[in-house]
Amino acid sequence: MKGLQKLKLAKEIKSIRGKITGKISKVVSRLDDLLNGKFDNLEPLKFIELVRAISEEIGEFKATKKPVINHVEKNIAA
């Protein structure tokens, strides 16, 4: 590989890494907000849509179980 090709490849790798790490931090931030009760004031349908989206992003549902229980206790059970 020539120097120019290596430089171009390095820039592409850096760009892809930035996109990946940016997306991961966004998902972690939304999950943290969910766990901290930031979305407890949402209507049940919107809350469910948000939980579903976060679950799909992180690839599991167990992490969202407690916030769902909290939301039901605060908003639906009353």
C-alpha positions in Angstrom: 0.0 0.0 0.0 1.1 3.5 -0.8 1.2 6.2 1.8 -1.8 8.0 0.4 -3.9 4.9 0.4 -2.9 4.2 4.0 -3.8 7.7 5.0 -7.2 7.4 3.3 -7.9 4.0 5.0 -6.9 5.4 8.4 -9.3 8.3 8.0 -12.1 5.9 7.1 -11.4 3.7 10.1 -11.4 6.8 12.4 -14.7 7.9 10.9 -16.3 4.5 11.4 -15.0 4.3 15.0 -16.5 7.7 15.8 -19.9 6.7 14.5 -19.8 3.5 16.5 -18.7 5.0 19.8 -21.2 7.9 19.3 -24.1 5.5 18.8 -23.0 3.4 21.8 -22.8 6.3 24.2 -26.3 7.5 23.0 -27.8 4.1 23.7 -26.1 4.0 27.2 -27.4 7.5 27.9 -31.0 6.6 27.0 -30.8 3.4 29.1 -29.4 5.4 32.1 -32.2 7.9 31.7 -34.7 5.1 31.7 -33.2 3.5 34.8 -33.2 6.8 36.6 -36.9 7.4 35.9 -36.6 10.3 33.5 -39.3 8.8 31.3 -41.8 7.9 34.0 -44.1 10.8 33.1 -44.7 9.5 29.6 -48.1 8.0 28.6 -48.1 4.2 28.7 -48.0 3.7 24.9 -45.2 6.1 24.4 -43.3 4.6 27.3 -43.7 1.1 25.8 -42.5 2.3 22.4 -39.4 3.9 24.1 -38.6 0.8 26.1 -39.0 -1.4 23.0 -36.6 0.8 21.1 -34.0 0.8 23.9 -34.3 -2.9 24.3 -33.7 -3.5 20.6 -30.7 -1.2 20.7 -29.1 -2.9 23.6 -30.2 -6.4 22.4 -31.9 -7.5 25.6 -35.0 -6.8 27.7 -33.8 -7.7 31.3 -32.2 -4.3 31.8 -35.5 -2.5 31.2 -37.6 -4.8 33.5 -37.4 -2.7 36.7 -38.2 0.7 35.0 -41.3 -0.9 33.4 -42.4 -2.1 36.8 -41.8 1.3 38.3 -43.8 3.0 35.5 -46.7 0.7 36.0 -46.7 1.3 39.8 -46.6 5.0 39.4 -49.0 5.5 36.5 -51.3 2.6 35.9 -51.8 0.9 39.2 -53.1 4.0 40.9 
